[in-house]
């Protein structure tokens, strides 16, 4: 290590700030893992010193009371788009780099994540029993796991469901995003709904892109967060477990993307159709085991900021994962 302009840098040019961020963010990942492990083991929820759910109490009473009608898809025009982290400031994991141009066809993406209520209909219409809705790998998983509904659901009568939330069973809230579903379940739902999962490039474009002035293309500017470059606030995103769980998918309109997509960060991890692969020119960072060993057999999820890439194997349903859907291409 050497001193350069007052900052301690290693042989590869990484300074103290980089390693501090790396340690803190990695610690947060383990904190999240402790949270979903407590859910898996049916332990009580973790104790959070400060819980401020007041801003989340002011949700829309219906999906039609705002200018942004959430029942309609966001229409994203075709265009060239820079995928990956383009910022020269702040921390970025190695798998977000190197940013590169991709060509994306026009697509339509749901403005909200799939809800418990929507997924319940899939379950009740026999989605888990219809072989044609599942990939070969997905059907093998479903059969081996004897899965007939999301892992923490149970039926109460003909049309009532409850969900285990840590150590207690609560009535299924149909406005909350469905969580603890794996990639296979998300993909089967999409087939049932005649929809599909977005690619990670489409997801990032819907979250960070801006329409051109004539709305026929995507502007060159790219946002760090869906609402812009300002840091997250309570009225924009459900982060840091301040609500001790998920909030309704129609909440927090102040966090909408330029195309009207809601809660593209916060609330729930979202599966994409994409395999976790290196970007062109990938170079492993100082923590060389962070990304490289997992390329190929994991799927990409998105949540934290517009270019952050999470990754899990498609059978994982213990994590806080849900999804949103896209219309099929014409």
Residue pairs with C-beta under 8 A, 6 or more apart in sequence:
1 8
1 9
1 10
1 11
2 8
2 9
2 11
3 9
4 15
7 15
7 16
7 17
8 15
8 16
9 15
9 16
10 286
12 286
14 285
14 286
17 91
18 91
18 286
19 286
21 91
22 91
22 285
22 286
22 287
25 91
26 287
32 320
34 46
35 45
35 46
35 241
35 320
36 318
36 319
36 320
37 318
38 44
38 45
38 46
38 166
39 152
39 164
39 165
39 166
39 180
39 318
40 318
42 164
42 166
42 167
43 166
43 167
44 166
44 167
45 165
45 166
45 167
45 244
46 241
48 241
48 242
48 244
50 242
51 242
51 243
51 244
52 234
52 242
53 242
53 243
53 244
55 234
55 235
55 252
56 234
56 238
56 242
56 243
56 247
56 251
56 252
58 251
59 175
59 247
59 248
59 250
59 251
60 66
60 250
60 251
60 253
63 69
63 70
63 71
63 250
64 71
66 253
68 111
68 253
68 256
68 260
68 262
70 111
70 112
70 249
70 250
70 262
72 111
73 108
73 109
73 110
73 111
73 326
73 327
74 108
74 109
74 110
74 111
74 206
74 257
74 259
74 260
74 261
75 106
75 108
75 259
76 104
76 106
76 107
76 108
76 109
76 202
76 205
76 206
76 209
76 218
76 259
77 106
77 211
77 215
77 216
77 217
77 218
78 103
78 104
78 105
78 106
78 217
79 103
79 104
79 217
79 218
80 101
80 102
80 103
80 104
80 218
81 101
81 102
81 103
81 104
81 201
81 204
81 205
81 209
81 218
82 99
82 100
82 101
82 102
82 222
83 99
83 100
83 101
83 102
83 200
83 201
83 204
83 279
84 96
84 97
84 98
84 99
84 100
84 279
84 307
85 92
85 96
85 97
85 99
85 307
86 99
86 222
86 307
87 224
92 307
93 285
93 290
93 291
93 308
93 309
94 282
94 283
94 284
94 285
94 287
94 290
94 291
95 276
95 278
95 279
95 282
95 290
95 291
95 309
95 311
96 279
96 307
96 308
96 309
97 279
97 282
97 283
98 279
98 280
98 281
98 282
98 283
99 279
100 279
100 280
100 281
102 201
104 201
104 202
104 205
105 329
107 198
107 202
107 326
107 327
107 329
108 326
108 327
109 198
109 202
109 203
109 206
109 261
109 324
109 325
109 326
109 327
110 195
110 261
110 324
110 325
110 326
111 260
111 261
111 262
112 177
112 249
112 250
112 261
112 262
112 263
112 324
113 177
113 178
113 249
113 263
113 267
113 268
113 270
113 322
113 323
113 324
114 177
114 178
114 186
114 189
114 322
114 323
114 324
114 325
115 174
115 175
115 176
115 177
115 178
115 249
116 163
116 172
116 173
116 174
116 175
116 176
116 177
116 178
117 174
117 175
118 178
119 150
119 178
119 181
119 189
120 161
120 172
120 174
122 188
122 189
122 192
122 193
123 148
123 149
123 150
123 153
124 159
125 192
127 133
127 188
127 189
127 192
128 142
128 147
128 148
128 149
128 188
129 148
130 192
131 139
132 191
133 188
133 191
133 192
134 142
134 184
134 187
134 188
134 191
135 184
135 187
137 184
137 314
138 184
138 185
138 187
138 188
138 314
141 147
141 182
141 184
141 314
141 315
142 184
142 188
147 185
149 155
149 161
150 163
150 178
150 179
150 180
150 181
150 185
150 317
151 180
151 317
151 318
152 163
152 164
152 165
152 180
153 161
153 162
153 163
153 172
154 161
154 162
154 163
154 164
154 169
155 161
156 162
160 171
160 172
161 171
161 172
162 169
162 170
162 171
162 172
163 169
163 170
163 171
163 172
164 170
165 245
173 248
175 248
175 249
175 250
176 246
176 247
176 248
176 249
177 246
177 249
177 263
177 267
177 268
177 322
178 322
179 246
179 268
179 320
179 321
179 322
180 317
180 318
180 319
180 320
180 321
181 189
181 317
181 321
181 322
181 323
182 271
182 314
182 315
182 316
182 317
182 321
183 271
183 299
183 312
183 314
183 315
183 316
184 314
184 315
185 317
186 197
186 271
186 322
186 323
187 197
187 273
189 323
189 325
190 196
190 197
190 325
193 325
194 328
195 325
195 326
195 327
195 328
196 273
196 325
196 326
196 327
196 328
197 271
197 272
197 273
197 323
197 325
197 326
198 206
198 272
198 273
198 324
198 325
198 326
199 272
199 273
199 274
200 272
200 273
200 274
200 300
200 302
200 309
201 274
202 272
202 326
203 264
203 270
203 272
203 302
204 302
204 306
204 307
205 218
206 257
206 259
206 261
206 264
207 223
207 226
207 257
207 261
207 264
207 265
207 302
207 306
208 222
208 223
208 224
208 225
208 226
208 257
208 306
208 307
209 218
209 219
209 222
209 223
209 257
209 258
209 259
210 218
210 219
210 221
210 222
210 223
210 258
211 217
211 218
211 219
211 258
211 259
212 218
212 219
222 306
223 229
223 257
223 258
223 306
224 305
224 306
224 307
225 231
225 232
225 236
225 237
225 255
225 265
225 305
225 306
226 255
226 256
226 257
226 258
226 261
226 264
226 265
226 306
227 236
227 254
227 255
227 256
227 257
232 239
232 265
232 266
233 254
234 242
235 252
235 254
235 255
236 252
236 254
236 255
236 266
237 252
237 255
237 263
237 265
237 266
237 267
238 246
238 247
238 251
238 252
238 263
238 266
238 267
239 265
239 266
246 267
246 268
247 267
249 262
249 263
249 267
250 262
251 263
252 262
252 263
252 266
253 262
255 262
255 263
255 264
255 265
255 266
256 262
257 264
261 324
264 270
264 302
264 306
265 302
265 303
265 304
265 305
265 306
266 303
268 303
268 320
268 321
268 322
269 301
269 302
269 303
269 310
269 319
269 320
269 321
269 322
270 301
270 302
270 303
270 321
270 322
270 323
270 324
271 299
271 301
271 321
271 322
271 323
272 299
272 300
272 301
272 302
273 299
274 299
274 300
275 296
275 297
275 298
275 299
275 300
276 294
276 295
276 296
276 298
276 299
276 300
276 309
276 311
277 295
277 296
278 291
278 292
278 295
282 291
282 292
284 290
284 291
284 292
285 291
291 311
294 311
297 313
298 311
298 312
298 313
298 314
299 311
299 312
299 313
299 314
300 309
300 310
300 311
301 309
301 310
301 311
301 312
301 321
302 308
302 309
302 310
303 310
304 310
312 319
312 321
